[in-house]
Amino acid sequence: MQFWKKFALGAVAAIGLAVPAVAAERAVIVLDGSGSMWAQIDGKARITIARETLSAVLADLPDDLELGFMTYGHREKGNCGDIEMLVEPTVGTGAAIAEAAEGINPKGMTPISDAVRLAAENLRFTEEKATVILITDGLETCEVDPCQLATELEGQGIDFTTHVLGFGLSDEDGQQVACLAENTGGQYLSAADGAGLVDALTKAVAQVVEVAPEPAPEPAPEPEPVAAHNLKPTVSFAEGGPDLVDETYDIVWSWYKPNAEGGEGEYVGTDYYSRFEGTLEPGEYILKVEIGSASATQPITIQDGKIAKPHFVLNAAILKLHPRSSEGAEVSDDASTEIKLNGEYLAYEYGDVDIVVPAGSLEAIVTIGEAQVSRSYTPKAGETVEEDVVLGTGLVFFTTEYAPGAKVEDDIFMEIFEAKVALDGTRKSVAYGYNGEQDYELPAGDYVMDYRLGGASGQVPFSVASAERTDVPVSLDAGVLSVTTPTDEYVEIFSSTKDIAGNRKSFDYGYGPSFQTTLAAGDYVVFSRKDDVESETPVTIKAGERFELTIEVAAEGGKKK
């Protein structure tokens, strides 16, 4: 993290403080706060990496840069309107933005387009120059076309720009959001890890800072004709394989000054595509190429009057996985796939998977709902592995009633277990949730659902068939008991009869002055105690009905029973 911070501060200082600014610039950073930001890169959650990046890059900003901070999907699931401006655009907001990012708890949807629109409107983009910097690890999930939005904003704005930082996005997914930048004259920057995100955010902030032009130099003598470029690299997936010449895969070239150990040192520049032709100052560099999750580096030497033509072999394969809940089903957009290389985390994908990966021992862990399967592959360099991954799931839908016509509105607890009982008498827990209506996508098989609401509980066996929906209505045959006490008396509900040992079963307990629980239909005893004063009151609960009991104050020093 110390390296990131030093790098970021140095870069921002160089672009923002070395020369005087023409006028105050205004921008808003929009950070993805959707649930996918809990996915990990090198053992660390993406949201954690994003927080560290903001803290490092924004620690020292130009004095006249007005910067705001917005997020989405951080407060509730399934709400496309969950968008919030956490820090209004003004100068000196670096620390405030870093602090606001610490409080983001990813959980919801990805309303990219509406967030960018709101940020633009906050910046009054139709009246003055404005820039939005979007950091996202996913695609639009709220049925708004980001490409069309970008075209609209560009046409309406005075000087509007969007830069998009694709954090952990596949090459294909990155193309789907890159139009937000391209259609507004901005840049799409891909970041595969924390260092890449620092690099991308630093460049984006640099684009916002408009500096005064330097005085025009004195006319120089006409130079001798030279080549238009001095670097033309090529890349192939395998040794002896064809060079990549189309743009099916996003190719990222980055070059650095070598450090003391001969590895990547000071960052110099980045460019894209197989047609890249660079012009660098003569000297020694480390050149890196990245496609998907595969990369390769090598040292290069740039000489006057010569064109360096280094060739890279990625030693990479193409992995295409199509997760389906059942045979013949469409590819599941809800599927998630974790990809490991030699047992170590490599990438995390959603929905259809089409990714460039290093050749070697790969494991793909595919999850749909509560079902999960693992696939192993050992592709060679240049090969393509393609497979339909069928999990064989079905959908089970639970509805609950106290009695016919009396729907349960409270958060009833349900836990799903495998029907098979282990030698120690336990069952394997599969999933759980809280609601009167719940649904789960489960592998085909036999299960038991345990439910609990107040003092009412029970079990419901059920089976799931692949590619089918199973509706399971649950009748609690229960009612509601409401107990009012004079103050904070202890209240406990017992069975009306005792077992052979003379004990009564306890169903629920709590404290007054207002205590409420759910009980199966039947007879009970309500026990109440305050200091040394106790009382017992028999009650009868009927299914689908509410029974209200008021316990009166006992005579002073008395014991009511």
N, C-alpha and C positions, 0 to 999 in steps of 0.2 A: 504493500500500500504506500510505503514511503517513496518508492520509485515513481508510482503513478502520480503522487502529489507533486513531487519535484518537477516531473515532466510537464504536468498540466499547468502549473503556475508559471513555469518558464515560457511555455508556448503562449499562454494568454498574455503574459507581460510583453512578449515580443510583438504580438499583433495589436495589443490594445493600448500600451503605455509608452512605446518607444517613439511614437509620433503623435502630434496633436490631432484630436478628433474634430471633424467639421461641425457636427451637430449631434444632439442627444439621439441615441438609437433606442427603439422600444421593441421588446420581444417577450414572448411567453414560452416557457418550457412546459410541454405536456407529457407527463410520465404515465405509462401504462400501469394501472393499479388492479388489473384483472387477475383472476385466480391462477392463471398460468405463470405468473411471476414468482410462484413458489418453486417452480422447476429449478433444478440445480445445474450449475456449471462448475466442474472440478470440485464438487463437494460443497459448493456455496450457493445459496438461493439467489436467483436473478435480482430479486428486490433488494437483497443485501448489497450485491455488487453495484446496483444502480444508486443506492444511498451513498456508498463510499465514493462513487464517481462524482456525484453532485458535490459532495463535501470537498473533494480535492480540486475539481476544475473551477468551482465558483468561489474558492477561498479568497481570490484577489482579482477583482473585476475593474475595468475602466470606470473612472469616476462618473461619467455621464451616460453609462449604459443603464437604461430602465428595464429591469428584468422581472417578470412575473412567473408564477408556478401554478400549474393546474394538473389535476389527476382525474381518473375515472375508474369505476368498478371497485371502489375501495370500501363501500359502506354496506352494500347488500347484493345478494345474488339475483340474477335474472332481470335487473332493472337497467334498461338502456338509457334512462335519464339520470343515472348516478354519475354526475359530472360536477366537479367543484373547483373553484378558483381558491387555492390555499394561500397564495401570496400575490397581492395586487402588484402590477408593474410599477416599480419606482427604482431609484438608484440605491445602491448599497444593500441589495437583498440576498447576497450570497449565503450568509449565515442563516437567515430566516428560511430560505428554501431548503437548506440542508436539514434544519430542525423539523420542518414540515414533512419532509420525506421520511423521517424516522417514524412518524406516526401513521404511515400508510399501511393498512392491513389488507393485502390483495384477496379478493373473493368473488368478484362479479363478472359482468360482461365486458366487451371491448367495443364501445361506441366511438371508434376513431374519428369518423367524419363529423359527427355532431360536436365532439370536443374541439376539433380544429376550427370549426365554424364559430363556436362560442369564443374561443381564444381570439380569433380574428376580429369579431365584433367588439370584444373588450378593448382591443387595441385601436378601435375606430379606423379599420383598414380602408374604408371608403373615403377617408378624409386625409390620411397621412401615411407615411411609410410604416410598414409593420412586418414582423417576422415571427413565425411559429416554428419551434423546434420540437418535433414529435419523437419520443423514445418508446418503441413498442416491441413486444416479443410475440405478437399475434396479429391475426387479420381481423378486419371488420366483422362483427357478429350481430349487427343491428340493422341489417338490410338497407344500408345506405351506400351508394356507389361512391367510393373515395375519389375515383378518377373524374367523375362528372362534377363532384363538389369542387375539386381543385380548379377545373376549368371555369366554373362559375365565380369563384373567389378571385381568380386572376383577372377575369373580365370586369369585375366590380371594383377591385382595389386600385388605389393610387399607385402603390409600389409594394405589392404583397408577395411574400416568399414563404414557402414551407420547406424546411430541411427535415428529412426522415432518417432516423437512426434505427435500423433493423437489428435488434438485439437477439441473437440466437436464432434468427429466422433462416429457414432453408432458402436456397437460391430461388426456387419457384415461388415461395411465399413472398420473398422480398420483392419480386417483380410486380406482385399484386398491389403493393402499397407504394412502390417507387414513383408511381404516377402522381402522387400527392406532391412530390418534390419536382418532378420533371415538368408537370403542367403549370407550375408557378415559378419556374426558373431557378428552383433550388437544387440541392444535392441529395441523393440517396447514399447513405454510408452504412456499410455492414459491419457489425461487431460480433465476433464469436465468443469473446471472453471479456474479463474486466479491463485488461490493457487496451483491447480494441475499443471498448466503450469510452474510455478516457480519451483515446485518440480521436474518435468520431465526435464526441461532444466538444472537445477543444476546437476542432475544425469548424463545427457549426457555429460556436460562439464567435470564432474569428470572422466568419462571414457576415455577422451582424454589425461588427464594429467598422464603421466607415472612417477611413483616415484621410487626412489632407494629402493631396498629391505633392510629391517632391518637385523641386524646380527642374525644369527641363535641362538636361545636360548639354554642354557645348557640342555642336556637331562633330562627330568623329569621322576619321577617314573611312572611306568605303572599305569594308573587310573583304578579304579574299573569299571567294565562293566556298562554302562548306556544305556538307550534307545536312538535310533538313532535320536529321535526328542522329543520335549516336548510340542508341540502345534499341534493339529489336529482339525481345525474348520469345521463345516458343515453349509449349508445354504439351505433354502427352500423358495418358493414364498409365501406360506400360512401356517398358524398354522395347524399342523397335516399333511401337505403335504409332498410328498416325497423329500428326499434330492437330490440336483442336483449332479449327478454323471458323466454326460457326459460333453462335451465341446461345446454344442450348443451355449451357451452364455459365453462371456468373463467375468470371475469373477476376480475382483481385490481386494486383501487383503492389507490393510495398517495398521501399528501400530505406536502408539505415546506414549510418556510419558504423564501421566495426568497432567493438569495444576492445579492451585489453586482451580478452580471451579469444578474440576473433569472432564473437557472436554478434547479435543485434545490439547496437548501441543507440546513439541519438537518431530519432526518427527524422526522415528527410521528406518523403512524399509517398503518395498513393495514386494509382490509376487502375483502369478496368479494361476488360475485354481482350480477346485474342489478338485484335488488331493494334494493340498498344504499341506506340513508338515513342520512346522517351528521349529527352535531351538533358543530360546531367553534366555538371562540372567535372572535368577530369579528376580522377582519384579512385580510391578504393571504396567499395560499397558491399553491403550484404543485401541481396535481392531475395524476396520471398514471394511465392505464389500460393494462393488459397482458392480452393473450389469446394464448397460445402464444408465437410469436416476433415478434408484432406489438405495437406500443405507440404511444401518443400522449400528449402533455402539453399543458397550457394553464394560464395564470394564472387564478385565481378570487378573488373578493372576497366575504367573508362579512360581512353587515350584520345589526345587531339587528333582529329582527322580520320579516326577509325570508328567503325560501327561494331559494338559488342553484340554478339548473337548467342547468348547463353541458352542452352536447352534444359528444360526441367522434366524429370520423370516423377510423377506424383505417386506411383505405385499404388493406385487407387482403383476402386470398383464402384459400380452403381447399384444401390439397394432400392428396390421398388416393392413396397408391401401395401397390400390392399385389405385393411381390416374390415371384416364383415361379421355382423352378429350371428348370421346363419347362412346356410347355402342359398345362393340366389339373391340375397339381400344386397341393397346398395352399400357402397363403402360408408362406414359410420363416421360422421363428422365428430362424434363424441369420443372416438377412440384416441388413446394416447399410447405412444410407443417410446420406450427408453432403449437406446442403443448403447451397448458396451463393446469395447475393444480390449481383448485380453483381460476381461474382468473389470476394466476401469470404465467409468462413465465417459461417453463420447458425445451423445446428442439426445435431444428430446423432441419428438415430433407429434403433431396432432393430425387426425384424419388420415388421408392418403399420404403415404411416405414415398418420396422420390429424392434421394440424397446421395451425394458422392461421399464415400467413406474410404479410409485406408484399407488395403487388402490385409487379410489376416483372420484371426479368430473373432468372430462377431456373435453377439447375442442380442436378440430383439425381444423385449418384454412388452407384449401388447395387452392393453386393458380396455375393456368396454364394460361400463357399469361395475358390477362386483365380480366379473369374470376376468381371468387373466391367463394367458398362455405364453410360453417362451419358445423361441425358435433360434437354432444355432446355424451359422453359415461360415464357410471358410472360402470366400471368393478369392480368385487370383486377380492380379492387376489386369485391368482392361475388361474384366468380365462384368456382366449384368446379372444380378439375382432378382427375380421377380416372382412373387407368390401371393395368392389369396390366403389370408390368415382368417380362418373361420373359427369363431369361438363357440358357436352352438348355443347361444343364449335365448331365453324367453323372458317375457315381461310378466311380473306379478303385480296386481293392483289391489290394495287393501282399502276397504271402507269400514267404518265403525259406527255402531249405534248403541245407545243405552238399552233401547227396546225398539221394536219396529216403529219407524217414523220419528224417532228422537235421535238425531245425528249428534255424534261427539264432536264438539268444537275445540275442546281443550287439547293440549299437547300430550296425547297418550304416547307412552314409550313402547316401541316395538323393537324386538331383536330377533334376527333371523339366525337359525342354527341348522347345520346339516342334520338330517334325521338319524344318521348312523351314530350309535353310542359307542364310545371308546371303552376299553377294559376298565378304566377307573370310574366309569359311569358318566363322564362328561361328553358334551357335544361341541363340535367346532363352531365358533361364532363366525358368521359371514358378513353381517351388516346390521346397522341399527339406525333408528331415527325417531323424531318426535313430531307427530301430527295425526289428526283424525283420518286423513287420507294420505297414503304413502305408496310409492311404487319403486320397484327394484328390478334391474336387469340382472338375471342370474343364470348360471350354467344349468342345463337340463338336469333334473334330479329331484330327490325327495327332501323336504325341509320341514322344520317346525318353527312357527312364529310364537314367541313369548310376548305377552302384552302386560302392561301394568299402568293403571290410572288410579291414583290415590290408594284406597284399600282394595280395589278390585284387580284381579289378575287371572291369567289363564293361558292356555296353549292352543294353537290351531295348527294341525298338520296340513300340508299342501304339497303339490308337485308342480314342477315347471317342465314344459316341453319346448324344445327348440323351435324358434320362429313362431311361437304362439303366445297369446296373452291369456293369463289366468286371473280371473276376478275372484277375490276371496272376501265375501262379506263377513264381518265379525260382529256378533251380537253379544254385548257384555252382560245382558240380562241384569242390569244394575240401575241404581238410582243415586241421587245426590243427597248427602246429609249435611246440613248447615247447623252449626252449634254456636250459640251466643252465650258468653259467660259474663259475669259482672266486671271482671278485670282480666288479668293475664293468667288465668287458671290453666294448669296442665290438663290436657284432654287426651284420652286414649280410648280407642274403640276395640271392644272384645267380643268374642262369640258369646251367645246367650247361654250356651251349655259348656260344661267342663268335660275334659277327657278323663280317662280312667285314673290318671294320676292326680286329678283334681285341679288341673290347670285349664285356663281359658286361652284360646288363640287370640293374639293381638293382630289387628288389621292395619291400623294407622294411628298416628298420634300427632299432637301439635299443641299450640297455645292460643288462648283467647286474647282479646274478647270476641274475635271472629275466627272460627275454624271451619273449614269445609273439606269434604273428601267424597270420593265415589266408592260405593259398596255394592257388592252383588246382592240381589234381592234375598231377604231373609231377616231373621231376628238377631239383634245385637244388644250390648250393654254399653252405654256411654259413661265412662268413668271420668270424674273431674276432681282435681285437688288444688287447693290454695292454702299454703302453710299447713295447718293441721286439720283443715276442714275438707272433707271428702264427700262426694256424692256419686250415686250410681243410678242411671235412668235407662230402663228398657225402651228400645225403639224397634219398629218394623219398617224395613226399607222395601219399597215396591219398584219393580222395573219401570224405567221411564218417568219416575216421579221424584219430586224434591220434598224432603222432610226437613222442616225447620224446628229446631229444639232450642228453647231458652232455659238456661239453668239459673235459678234465682239465688240471691244471697242467702246463705244459711244463717240461722240464729247465732249470735255471738257466743263463741265457746262451744258451739254445738257441732255435731258430726252427722251430716245428712247422708243416709245410705239406703 
